[in-house]
Amino acid sequence: MILIVLFWILLFIVVYTFVGYAMILWLLVKIKSILFPFKKLKFDETFEPEVCLFVTAFNEKDYIQQKVQNSFNLDYPKEKIQYVWITDGSNDGTPELLKKYDQLEVYHQPERRGKMHAMNRGMKFVKAPIIIFSDTNTLLNKNAVREIVKRFSNAKVGCVAGEKRIIESETESAAGAGEGLYWRFESWIKQLDSELNSAVGAVGELFAIRAELFEDVETDTLLDDFIISLRIAQKGYKIAYAPEAYAQENASLNVKEELKRKVRIAAGGVQTIVRLGSLLNIFRNGWLSWQYFSHKVLRWTVTPLALFLLYFVNLGIVLKKGNFQPTDFYTVFLCLQTLCYFIALFGWYFENKKIRLKFFFAPYYFVMFNLASIRGIFRYIKGKQAVTWEKSKRA
């Protein structure tokens, strides 16, 4: 009986986290659109303030030219854009390459102290009321700035989250197939979160804030984008989602490289939960607390453990019963779980053999994603995640 109760608790956690929350969110958004259509945020398409394109770069010489040209080609008045680059610690010629462009403001110091320290330092050079952050290795669509800026015409909006898109190809690896699928699903949930109340955080590839709302962040912070955006949401502002403003990025070179990223993100996620403990106070934050708990906290803590424990609890129930009837629910569910793990195992094999079969890649990516989350939890507990890290190689 104990195993059966534990089985259903674990199954509920897994299903709610990966499917149930999205379905409930979709239903609530539908109900809100019918009963309260007037509550939808409205924006002024003609709103055109000055903005600052803010980029922190560490040894990014291979991406400099395409990123700078991409920034210059954005559809927004050039006289209203301030280009700020912080290159702390770079020793591969990145600062020298950037200084060839007169339009750019390049601030460099030789010591490398992590991205958050560079961001804190760079904020004092910002003159514009709207700051748009993006990564060096991502390219923005032509209308990205306009799509972001118009959302700030609504005084309730303090942060705008852009969309992250993975550049996919027919010859992509398991990392590419899994990452692309993950971000399409994640973007859909982020859209629903935003329509219901507020998006839950932003991604560093592309997000923007009101400069007046920025406060220095602890320099050992691992997920700068998440901490910055959610602290603004804690102040009562909305995080608006702008799917028409997107940053394109190549997938990780392979699953090994993607795991580096996911483990760091998971460690940063646990750090975020510790630092944003008050965000779980539903009496103070309302809907945002439920969204944060369901969308992020469960994924970063309980659910990855529940996913793998579920298999062994299921196995224990079947062995205890000694009943391998094909009509028994627990036997059938154990067979389905086993099949899914075998498909993931085949995905691992095909990835290593460079055989491109997408059917096997998504389950493999899903299993690796959750294993990385568990590794990230223990890495944070042990204090072994450095604020400066080795970047994952991209395809």
C-alpha positions in Angstrom: 0.0 0.0 0.0 2.9 2.4 0.8 4.5 1.7 -2.6 1.1 2.3 -4.4 0.5 5.6 -2.6 4.1 6.7 -3.4 3.6 5.6 -7.0 0.6 7.8 -7.5 2.2 10.8 -5.8 5.3 10.5 -8.0 3.2 10.0 -11.1 1.1 13.1 -10.3 4.2 15.2 -9.8 5.7 14.1 -13.1 2.5 14.5 -15.2 1.6 17.8 -13.6 5.0 19.3 -14.2 5.5 18.3 -17.8 1.9 18.2 -19.1 -0.7 19.1 -16.5 0.5 22.6 -15.7 0.5 23.6 -19.4 -3.1 22.2 -19.8 -4.4 24.0 -16.8 -2.7 27.2 -17.9 -4.2 26.9 -21.4 -7.7 26.4 -19.9 -7.3 29.4 -17.6 -6.2 31.6 -20.4 -9.3 30.5 -22.5 -11.6 31.3 -19.6 -9.9 34.7 -19.0 -10.2 35.7 -22.7 -14.0 34.9 -22.6 -14.8 36.5 -19.2 -12.3 39.3 -19.0 -11.3 40.3 -22.5 -10.7 43.9 -21.4 -7.8 42.8 -19.1 -5.5 42.1 -22.0 -2.5 44.4 -22.0 -2.6 47.1 -24.6 0.4 48.7 -26.3 1.2 51.8 -28.3 2.7 50.9 -31.7 4.2 54.4 -32.1 6.1 54.3 -28.8 9.8 55.0 -29.7 12.1 55.8 -26.8 15.9 55.6 -26.7 17.2 52.1 -26.0 20.6 50.6 -25.1 21.7 47.3 -26.7 23.8 45.8 -23.9 26.1 42.9 -24.6 28.6 41.2 -22.3 31.2 39.3 -24.2 34.0 37.0 -23.1 36.4 35.8 -25.8 33.8 36.0 -28.6 36.0 37.1 -31.5 34.4 34.5 -33.9 31.0 36.1 -33.5 31.8 39.8 -33.3 31.4 40.7 -36.9 28.0 39.0 -37.5 26.7 40.3 -34.1 27.7 43.9 -34.8 26.3 43.8 -38.3 23.1 42.3 -37.0 22.8 45.0 -34.4 23.3 47.8 -37.1 20.6 46.2 -39.3 17.8 46.3 -36.7 14.8 48.3 -37.7 15.0 51.2 -35.3 16.3 54.8 -35.5 20.1 54.6 -35.2 20.3 57.9 -33.3 18.1 56.3 -30.6 20.3 53.3 -30.0 23.2 53.2 -27.6 25.5 50.2 -28.2 27.3 49.1 -25.0 29.7 46.2 -24.9 31.4 44.9 -21.7 34.4 42.6 -22.5 35.9 42.0 -19.1 38.5 39.2 -19.0 38.6 38.8 -22.8 42.2 38.0 -24.1 41.5 36.8 -27.6 41.3 40.2 -29.3 37.5 40.7 -28.7 37.9 44.3 -27.3 40.3 45.3 -30.2 37.8 44.0 -32.8 34.9 45.9 -31.3 36.8 49.2 -31.0 37.1 49.3 -34.8 33.4 50.3 -34.8 33.0 53.9 -33.9 29.3 53.5 -33.0 30.1 51.1 -30.2 31.0 51.9 -26.6 33.4 49.3 -25.5 34.3 48.9 -21.8 37.0 46.5 -20.8 39.0 45.4 -17.8 41.6 42.6 -17.9 40.3 40.7 -14.8 37.6 38.1 -15.4 35.1 38.1 -12.5 32.0 36.6 -14.1 29.1 37.8 -16.2 27.1 39.3 -13.4 30.0 41.4 -12.2 30.5 42.7 -15.7 26.8 43.5 -16.0 26.7 45.4 -12.7 29.8 47.4 -13.8 28.4 48.1 -17.2 25.1 49.5 -16.0 26.6 52.8 -15.0 27.4 53.5 -18.7 23.8 53.1 -19.8 22.0 56.4 -20.7 18.8 55.0 -22.3 15.6 54.3 -20.3 15.2 50.8 -21.9 18.0 48.2 -21.8 17.9 45.3 -24.2 20.2 42.4 -23.3 21.4 39.8 -25.8 24.2 37.3 -26.2 27.1 37.6 -28.7 26.4 34.3 -30.4 22.7 35.1 -31.1 21.2 37.0 -34.0 18.0 39.1 -33.6 15.3 39.4 -36.1 14.9 42.8 -37.9 11.9 44.0 -35.9 13.1 42.7 -32.5 13.6 46.2 -31.0 10.3 47.6 -32.1 8.4 44.5 -30.8 10.1 44.8 -27.4 9.8 48.5 -27.1 6.1 48.8 -27.8 5.3 46.6 -24.8 7.0 49.2 -22.5 4.4 51.7 -23.6 2.2 50.0 -21.0 3.3 51.2 -17.5 2.5 47.8 -16.0 5.3 46.2 -17.9 8.8 46.2 -16.3 10.5 43.5 -18.3 10.0 42.0 -21.8 11.1 38.5 -22.6 12.0 37.7 -26.2 11.8 34.3 -27.8 14.7 31.9 -28.2 14.8 29.9 -31.4 17.1 27.1 -32.2 18.4 26.9 -35.8 17.6 23.4 -36.9 18.8 21.3 -39.8 18.1 17.9 -41.3 21.5 16.6 -40.2 21.2 17.9 -36.6 22.3 15.9 -33.6 20.2 14.7 -30.6 21.0 17.9 -28.9 19.6 19.9 -31.8 16.5 17.9 -32.1 15.8 17.9 -28.4 16.7 21.5 -27.8 14.6 22.7 -30.7 11.6 20.7 -29.4 12.1 21.9 -25.8 12.2 25.6 -26.8 9.1 25.4 -29.0 7.2 23.9 -26.0 8.8 26.3 -23.6 7.8 29.3 -25.8 4.2 28.1 -25.9 4.1 27.9 -22.1 5.7 31.3 -21.8 3.1 32.8 -24.1 0.3 31.3 -21.9 2.0 32.5 -18.7 2.2 36.0 -20.1 -1.5 36.0 -21.2 -2.7 34.8 -17.9 -0.6 37.1 -15.7 3.1 37.4 -16.3 5.8 35.4 -18.0 8.0 33.5 -15.5 11.5 34.9 -16.1 13.3 35.7 -19.3 16.2 34.1 -21.2 19.6 35.9 -21.6 19.6 35.5 -25.3 17.1 38.3 -25.6 15.3 40.3 -22.8 14.8 43.9 -21.8 14.1 45.9 -18.7 13.4 49.5 -17.6 16.7 50.9 -16.6 15.2 52.5 -13.5 14.2 49.0 -12.1 17.7 47.5 -12.3 19.4 46.8 -8.9 22.9 45.4 -8.6 22.8 41.6 -8.4 25.0 39.3 -6.3 28.2 38.7 -8.4 28.1 34.9 -7.8 24.7 34.7 -9.5 24.5 31.9 -12.1 21.2 32.8 -13.8 21.4 36.6 -14.2 18.5 36.8 -16.7 16.2 34.9 -14.4 17.1 36.8 -11.2 16.9 40.2 -12.8 13.5 39.6 -14.5 11.8 37.9 -11.5 13.0 40.5 -9.0 11.3 43.1 -11.3 8.1 40.9 -11.2 8.3 40.8 -7.4 8.0 44.6 -7.4 4.5 44.2 -9.0 5.5 44.7 -12.7 4.6 42.3 -15.5 7.0 40.4 -17.6 5.5 40.6 -21.1 6.3 38.0 -23.7 7.2 39.1 -27.2 7.3 36.1 -29.5 7.8 38.3 -32.6 11.1 39.4 -31.1 13.4 36.5 -31.2 17.1 35.5 -30.9 18.3 32.7 -33.2 21.1 30.4 -31.9 22.7 27.2 -33.1 22.1 24.1 -31.1 24.8 22.7 -28.8 27.3 20.7 -30.8 26.2 17.4 -29.1 24.5 16.2 -26.0 27.7 16.3 -24.0 28.0 20.0 -24.6 24.3 20.5 -23.9 24.7 18.7 -20.6 27.3 21.3 -19.5 24.7 24.0 -20.0 21.8 22.1 -18.4 23.8 21.2 -15.3 24.9 24.8 -14.8 21.3 26.0 -15.3 20.0 23.5 -12.8 22.6 24.6 -10.2 21.6 28.2 -10.9 17.9 27.2 -10.6 18.5 25.9 -7.1 20.4 29.1 -6.3 17.5 31.1 -7.6 15.0 29.2 -5.4 17.1 30.0 -2.3 17.4 33.7 -3.2 13.8 34.2 -4.3 12.2 32.3 -1.4 9.7 35.1 -0.9 8.4 34.6 -4.4 6.7 31.4 -3.1 4.5 33.5 -0.9 1.2 33.2 -2.7 -0.6 35.7 -0.4 1.9 38.4 -1.5 2.5 37.4 -5.2 -0.8 35.7 -6.1 -0.8 34.0 -9.5 3.0 34.5 -10.0 3.8 32.2 -7.0 1.8 29.4 -8.5 3.3 29.9 -11.9 6.8 30.1 -10.6 6.4 27.0 -8.4 4.8 25.0 -11.3 6.9 26.2 -14.2 10.3 26.4 -12.5 10.6 25.1 -8.9 9.3 21.7 -9.6 11.4 21.2 -12.7 14.6 22.2 -10.9 14.0 20.2 -7.7 11.4 17.5 -7.1 10.4 16.4 -10.6 13.7 15.0 -12.0 14.1 12.9 -8.8 10.4 11.8 -9.0 10.8 10.8 -12.7 13.5 8.2 -12.0 12.2 7.1 -8.6 8.9 6.3 -10.3 10.4 3.5 -12.3 11.8 1.7 -9.3 8.7 2.2 -7.2 6.7 0.8 -10.2 9.1 -2.2 -10.4 8.7 -2.8 -6.7 4.9 -2.9 -6.9 5.0 -5.4 -9.8 7.6 -7.6 -8.0 5.6 -7.4 -4.8 2.5 -8.5 -6.5 4.2 -11.3 -8.4 1.5 -10.7 -11.0 2.7 -10.1 -14.5 -0.8 -10.1 -16.0 -0.9 -8.1 -19.3 -4.1 -6.4 -18.1 -2.6 -5.2 -14.8 -2.1 -1.4 -14.9 1.1 -1.4 -13.0 2.6 -4.1 -15.3 1.6 -2.2 -18.4 2.9 1.1 -17.1 6.2 -0.6 -16.1 6.5 -2.0 -19.7 5.8 1.5 -21.1 8.5 3.1 -18.9 11.0 0.4 -19.8 10.2 0.9 -23.5 10.8 4.7 -23.2 14.1 4.2 -21.5 15.2 1.7 -24.2 14.3 4.3 -26.9 16.4 6.8 -25.0 19.2 4.3 -24.9 19.0 3.8 -28.6 19.1 7.6 -29.0 22.3 7.6 -27.1 23.7 4.9 -29.3 22.7 6.5 -32.6 24.0 9.9 -31.4 27.4 8.4 -30.8 27.3 6.6 -34.1 26.2 9.9 -35.8 23.1 8.2 -37.1 20.3 10.8 -37.4 17.0 9.3 -36.3 14.9 12.0 -34.6 12.4 9.6 -33.2 15.0 8.4 -30.7 16.6 11.8 -30.0 13.7 13.5 -28.2 13.4 10.7 -25.5 17.2 10.7 -25.1 17.3 14.5 -24.7 14.4 14.3 -22.1 16.2 11.7 -20.0 19.5 13.6 -20.2 17.8 16.9 -19.4 16.4 15.4 -16.1 19.7 13.7 -15.3 21.4 17.0 -15.7 19.0 18.6 -13.3 19.8 16.1 -10.6 23.6 16.7 -11.2 23.0 20.4 -11.0 21.2 20.1 -7.6 24.2 18.2 -6.1 26.7 20.6 -7.7 25.0 23.5 -6.1 24.8 21.7 -2.7 28.5 21.0 -2.9 29.3 24.5 -4.0 31.2 23.4 -7.1 29.5 25.5 -9.8 31.9 28.4 -10.5 30.5 31.8 -11.5 32.9 31.7 -14.5 32.3 28.6 -16.6 33.4 26.9 -19.8 31.0 27.8 -22.6 29.2 25.0 -24.4 30.3 24.5 -28.0 27.7 25.2 -30.6 27.0 23.4 -33.9 
